């Protein structure tokens, strides 16, 4: 990638139609394929009653998509 492409990428990412937001509640699970999605998180602060648990899991998918290992 060159700096010539940066303004186009910035414009695409700033487009609200290309964005999606969701709010996770207690007990929710979100799985994201980092090879298919560009993602970010907003600010987070722990409650006084419950703390956030964030785990990273690395999975491998067979080339034909038939199995996750």
N, CA, C and O atoms as a GROMACS GRO file, in nm:
protein
  276
    1UNK      N    1   0.085  -0.117   0.000
    1UNK     CA    2   0.000   0.000   0.000
    1UNK      C    3   0.090   0.123   0.000
    1UNK      O    4   0.191   0.128   0.069
    2UNK      N    5   0.051   0.219  -0.077
    2UNK     CA    6   0.126   0.344  -0.081
    2UNK      C    7   0.045   0.455  -0.015
    2UNK      O    8  -0.074   0.438   0.013
    3UNK      N    9   0.109   0.566   0.009
    3UNK     CA   10   0.036   0.679   0.068
    3UNK      C   11  -0.067   0.735  -0.028
    3UNK      O   12  -0.158   0.806   0.015
    4UNK      N   13  -0.056   0.704  -0.158
    4UNK     CA   14  -0.156   0.750  -0.255
    4UNK      C   15  -0.291   0.685  -0.229
    4UNK      O   16  -0.394   0.743  -0.263
    5UNK      N   17  -0.293   0.567  -0.171
    5UNK     CA   18  -0.421   0.497  -0.145
    5UNK      C   19  -0.481   0.535  -0.011
    5UNK      O   20  -0.599   0.508   0.013
    6UNK      N   21  -0.405   0.596   0.075
    6UNK     CA   22  -0.454   0.627   0.210
    6UNK      C   23  -0.580   0.713   0.210
    6UNK      O   24  -0.674   0.680   0.283
    7UNK      N   25  -0.589   0.822   0.133
    7UNK     CA   26  -0.714   0.901   0.135
    7UNK      C   27  -0.837   0.821   0.091
    7UNK      O   28  -0.945   0.838   0.147
    8UNK      N   29  -0.822   0.734  -0.007
    8UNK     CA   30  -0.936   0.653  -0.053
    8UNK      C   31  -0.979   0.554   0.056
    8UNK      O   32  -1.098   0.534   0.077
    9UNK      N   33  -0.883   0.493   0.123
    9UNK     CA   34  -0.915   0.400   0.232
    9UNK      C   35  -0.980   0.475   0.347
    9UNK      O   36  -1.080   0.428   0.403
   10UNK      N   37  -0.926   0.590   0.384
   10UNK     CA   38  -0.985   0.672   0.491
   10UNK      C   39  -1.128   0.710   0.458
   10UNK      O   40  -1.216   0.704   0.544
   11UNK      N   41  -1.153   0.749   0.333
   11UNK     CA   42  -1.288   0.788   0.292
   11UNK      C   43  -1.384   0.669   0.299
   11UNK      O   44  -1.497   0.683   0.344
   12UNK      N   45  -1.338   0.553   0.255
   12UNK     CA   46  -1.423   0.434   0.260
   12UNK      C   47  -1.457   0.397   0.405
   12UNK      O   48  -1.571   0.361   0.434
   13UNK      N   49  -1.359   0.405   0.495
   13UNK     CA   50  -1.383   0.369   0.635
   13UNK      C   51  -1.471   0.471   0.706
   13UNK      O   52  -1.540   0.437   0.802
   14UNK      N   53  -1.469   0.596   0.661
   14UNK     CA   54  -1.550   0.700   0.724
   14UNK      C   55  -1.695   0.698   0.675
   14UNK      O   56  -1.779   0.768   0.730
   15UNK      N   57  -1.724   0.620   0.574
   15UNK     CA   58  -1.860   0.611   0.518
   15UNK      C   59  -1.951   0.536   0.616
   15UNK      O   60  -1.929   0.418   0.641
   16UNK      N   61  -2.053   0.603   0.671
   16UNK     CA   62  -2.142   0.536   0.767
   16UNK      C   63  -2.213   0.413   0.708
   16UNK      O   64  -2.248   0.322   0.783
   17UNK      N   65  -2.234   0.409   0.579
   17UNK     CA   66  -2.300   0.294   0.517
   17UNK      C   67  -2.211   0.170   0.517
   17UNK      O   68  -2.259   0.058   0.499
   18UNK      N   69  -2.081   0.189   0.538
   18UNK     CA   70  -1.987   0.077   0.541
   18UNK      C   71  -1.958   0.034   0.685
   18UNK      O   72  -1.876  -0.055   0.708
   19UNK      N   73  -2.025   0.096   0.781
   19UNK     CA   74  -1.999   0.068   0.922
   19UNK      C   75  -2.117  -0.004   0.986
   19UNK      O   76  -2.231   0.009   0.942
   20UNK      N   77  -2.087  -0.077   1.090
   20UNK     CA   78  -2.190  -0.144   1.168
   20UNK      C   79  -2.148  -0.136   1.314
   20UNK      O   80  -2.030  -0.149   1.346
   21UNK      N   81  -2.243  -0.115   1.401
   21UNK     CA   82  -2.214  -0.110   1.544
   21UNK      C   83  -2.305  -0.208   1.617
   21UNK      O   84  -2.419  -0.231   1.576
   22UNK      N   85  -2.254  -0.266   1.723
   22UNK     CA   86  -2.336  -0.353   1.805
   22UNK      C   87  -2.292  -0.339   1.949
   22UNK      O   88  -2.178  -0.305   1.979
   23UNK      N   89  -2.386  -0.366   2.036
   23UNK     CA   90  -2.357  -0.362   2.180
   23UNK      C   91  -2.369  -0.503   2.233
   23UNK      O   92  -2.473  -0.568   2.219
   24UNK      N   93  -2.262  -0.551   2.294
   24UNK     CA   94  -2.263  -0.684   2.354
   24UNK      C   95  -2.312  -0.674   2.497
   24UNK      O   96  -2.276  -0.582   2.571
   25UNK      N   97  -2.394  -0.770   2.534
   25UNK     CA   98  -2.444  -0.777   2.671
   25UNK      C   99  -2.374  -0.891   2.745
   25UNK      O  100  -2.303  -0.971   2.684
   26UNK      N  101  -2.394  -0.897   2.871
   26UNK     CA  102  -2.336  -1.003   2.952
   26UNK      C  103  -2.374  -1.139   2.894
   26UNK      O  104  -2.491  -1.166   2.868
   27UNK      N  105  -2.274  -1.224   2.875
   27UNK     CA  106  -2.297  -1.358   2.822
   27UNK      C  107  -2.288  -1.367   2.670
   27UNK      O  108  -2.288  -1.477   2.616
   28UNK      N  109  -2.281  -1.252   2.600
   28UNK     CA  110  -2.270  -1.254   2.453
   28UNK      C  111  -2.130  -1.296   2.411
   28UNK      O  112  -2.032  -1.274   2.482
   29UNK      N  113  -2.123  -1.356   2.294
   29UNK     CA  114  -1.997  -1.399   2.235
   29UNK      C  115  -1.990  -1.343   2.094
   29UNK      O  116  -2.087  -1.352   2.019
   30UNK      N  117  -1.877  -1.286   2.058
   30UNK     CA  118  -1.858  -1.232   1.925
   30UNK      C  119  -1.735  -1.299   1.865
   30UNK      O  120  -1.627  -1.296   1.924
   31UNK      N  121  -1.752  -1.361   1.749
   31UNK     CA  122  -1.640  -1.422   1.677
   31UNK      C  123  -1.618  -1.344   1.549
   31UNK      O  124  -1.713  -1.318   1.475
   32UNK      N  125  -1.495  -1.305   1.522
   32UNK     CA  126  -1.462  -1.224   1.406
   32UNK      C  127  -1.344  -1.287   1.333
   32UNK      O  128  -1.244  -1.324   1.395
   33UNK      N  129  -1.356  -1.298   1.203
   33UNK     CA  130  -1.245  -1.344   1.120
   33UNK      C  131  -1.164  -1.221   1.081
   33UNK      O  132  -1.209  -1.140   1.000
   34UNK      N  133  -1.046  -1.207   1.138
   34UNK     CA  134  -0.963  -1.089   1.113
   34UNK      C  135  -0.913  -1.079   0.970
   34UNK      O  136  -0.861  -0.975   0.930
   35UNK      N  137  -0.926  -1.185   0.892
   35UNK     CA  138  -0.887  -1.179   0.751
   35UNK      C  139  -0.999  -1.124   0.664
   35UNK      O  140  -0.978  -1.096   0.546
   36UNK      N  141  -1.118  -1.110   0.720
   36UNK     CA  142  -1.233  -1.062   0.642
   36UNK      C  143  -1.292  -0.932   0.692
   36UNK      O  144  -1.368  -0.867   0.619
   37UNK      N  145  -1.260  -0.891   0.814
   37UNK     CA  146  -1.320  -0.772   0.873
   37UNK      C  147  -1.214  -0.678   0.927
   37UNK      O  148  -1.115  -0.720   0.987
   38UNK      N  149  -1.236  -0.551   0.904
   38UNK     CA  150  -1.158  -0.448   0.972
   38UNK      C  151  -1.246  -0.405   1.088
   38UNK      O  152  -1.361  -0.369   1.068
   39UNK      N  153  -1.194  -0.408   1.208
   39UNK     CA  154  -1.277  -0.381   1.324
   39UNK      C  155  -1.206  -0.293   1.424
   39UNK      O  156  -1.083  -0.282   1.425
   40UNK      N  157  -1.286  -0.232   1.508
   40UNK     CA  158  -1.234  -0.146   1.614
   40UNK      C  159  -1.330  -0.156   1.731
   40UNK      O  160  -1.440  -0.209   1.719
   41UNK      N  161  -1.287  -0.105   1.844
   41UNK     CA  162  -1.373  -0.102   1.963
   41UNK      C  163  -1.382   0.041   2.013
   41UNK      O  164  -1.286   0.119   2.003
   42UNK      N  165  -1.497   0.073   2.066
   42UNK     CA  166  -1.513   0.202   2.132
   42UNK      C  167  -1.459   0.194   2.274
   42UNK      O  168  -1.409   0.090   2.317
   43UNK      N  169  -1.469   0.303   2.345
   43UNK     CA  170  -1.422   0.308   2.482
   43UNK      C  171  -1.499   0.209   2.569
   43UNK      O  172  -1.619   0.190   2.550
   44UNK      N  173  -1.431   0.148   2.663
   44UNK     CA  174  -1.494   0.052   2.754
   44UNK      C  175  -1.451   0.084   2.895
   44UNK      O  176  -1.335   0.115   2.920
   45UNK      N  177  -1.546   0.076   2.988
   45UNK     CA  178  -1.511   0.087   3.130
   45UNK      C  179  -1.586  -0.023   3.206
   45UNK      O  180  -1.703  -0.049   3.178
   46UNK      N  181  -1.518  -0.085   3.299
   46UNK     CA  182  -1.578  -0.192   3.379
   46UNK      C  183  -1.680  -0.134   3.477
   46UNK      O  184  -1.660  -0.024   3.529
   47UNK      N  185  -1.789  -0.208   3.501
   47UNK     CA  186  -1.884  -0.171   3.605
   47UNK      C  187  -1.820  -0.200   3.740
   47UNK      O  188  -1.711  -0.256   3.748
   48UNK      N  189  -1.889  -0.160   3.841
   48UNK     CA  190  -1.841  -0.194   3.976
   48UNK      C  191  -1.876  -0.339   4.009
   48UNK      O  192  -1.810  -0.401   4.092
   49UNK      N  193  -1.983  -0.394   3.945
   49UNK     CA  194  -2.028  -0.529   3.977
   49UNK      C  195  -1.962  -0.637   3.891
   49UNK      O  196  -1.930  -0.744   3.942
   50UNK      N  197  -1.942  -0.610   3.763
   50UNK     CA  198  -1.888  -0.712   3.673
   50UNK      C  199  -1.771  -0.655   3.593
   50UNK      O  200  -1.773  -0.539   3.553
   51UNK      N  201  -1.672  -0.737   3.570
   51UNK     CA  202  -1.557  -0.698   3.489
   51UNK      C  203  -1.562  -0.770   3.356
   51UNK      O  204  -1.617  -0.880   3.347
   52UNK      N  205  -1.506  -0.710   3.255
   52UNK     CA  206  -1.502  -0.769   3.122
   52UNK      C  207  -1.398  -0.880   3.118
   52UNK      O  208  -1.292  -0.869   3.179
   53UNK      N  209  -1.430  -0.987   3.047
   53UNK     CA  210  -1.336  -1.095   3.022
   53UNK      C  211  -1.315  -1.101   2.872
   53UNK      O  212  -1.409  -1.127   2.797
   54UNK      N  213  -1.194  -1.077   2.828
   54UNK     CA  214  -1.162  -1.077   2.686
   54UNK      C  215  -1.058  -1.184   2.661
   54UNK      O  216  -0.948  -1.179   2.715
   55UNK      N  217  -1.094  -1.282   2.579
   55UNK     CA  218  -1.003  -1.391   2.545
   55UNK      C  219  -0.979  -1.390   2.395
   55UNK      O  220  -1.070  -1.364   2.317
   56UNK      N  221  -0.858  -1.418   2.354
   56UNK     CA  222  -0.826  -1.433   2.212
   56UNK      C  223  -0.804  -1.580   2.184
   56UNK      O  224  -0.731  -1.648   2.257
   57UNK      N  225  -0.866  -1.628   2.080
   57UNK     CA  226  -0.852  -1.768   2.040
   57UNK      C  227  -0.806  -1.770   1.895
   57UNK      O  228  -0.861  -1.699   1.811
   58UNK      N  229  -0.705  -1.850   1.867
   58UNK     CA  230  -0.655  -1.864   1.730
   58UNK      C  231  -0.710  -1.994   1.673
   58UNK      O  232  -0.688  -2.101   1.728
   59UNK      N  233  -0.781  -1.983   1.562
   59UNK     CA  234  -0.837  -2.100   1.495
   59UNK      C  235  -0.779  -2.109   1.355
   59UNK      O  236  -0.749  -2.007   1.293
   60UNK      N  237  -0.764  -2.230   1.304
   60UNK     CA  238  -0.720  -2.252   1.167
   60UNK      C  239  -0.834  -2.319   1.092
   60UNK      O  240  -0.896  -2.413   1.141
   61UNK      N  241  -0.861  -2.270   0.971
   61UNK     CA  242  -0.966  -2.326   0.888
   61UNK      C  243  -0.901  -2.399   0.772
   61UNK      O  244  -0.809  -2.346   0.709
   62UNK      N  245  -0.949  -2.522   0.744
   62UNK     CA  246  -0.897  -2.595   0.628
   62UNK      C  247  -0.918  -2.511   0.502
   62UNK      O  248  -1.016  -2.437   0.493
   63UNK      N  249  -0.827  -2.520   0.405
   63UNK     CA  250  -0.836  -2.438   0.284
   63UNK      C  251  -0.972  -2.447   0.213
   63UNK      O  252  -1.016  -2.350   0.151
   64UNK      N  253  -1.038  -2.562   0.221
   64UNK     CA  254  -1.168  -2.574   0.155
   64UNK      C  255  -1.283  -2.530   0.246
   64UNK      O  256  -1.399  -2.538   0.207
   65UNK      N  257  -1.250  -2.484   0.366
   65UNK     CA  258  -1.351  -2.434   0.458
   65UNK      C  259  -1.431  -2.542   0.526
   65UNK      O  260  -1.532  -2.513   0.590
   66UNK      N  261  -1.388  -2.668   0.515
   66UNK     CA  262  -1.468  -2.778   0.567
   66UNK      C  263  -1.453  -2.799   0.717
   66UNK      O  264  -1.541  -2.860   0.779
   67UNK      N  265  -1.346  -2.752   0.778
   67UNK     CA  266  -1.326  -2.779   0.920
   67UNK      C  267  -1.245  -2.667   0.985
   67UNK      O  268  -1.161  -2.604   0.922
   68UNK      N  269  -1.273  -2.646   1.111
   68UNK     CA  270  -1.199  -2.551   1.193
   68UNK      C  271  -1.118  -2.631   1.293
   68UNK      O  272  -1.170  -2.724   1.355
   69UNK      N  273  -0.993  -2.597   1.308
   69UNK     CA  274  -0.906  -2.671   1.399
   69UNK      C  275  -0.851  -2.577   1.506
   69UNK      O  276  -0.775  -2.621   1.592
   0.00000   0.00000   0.00000
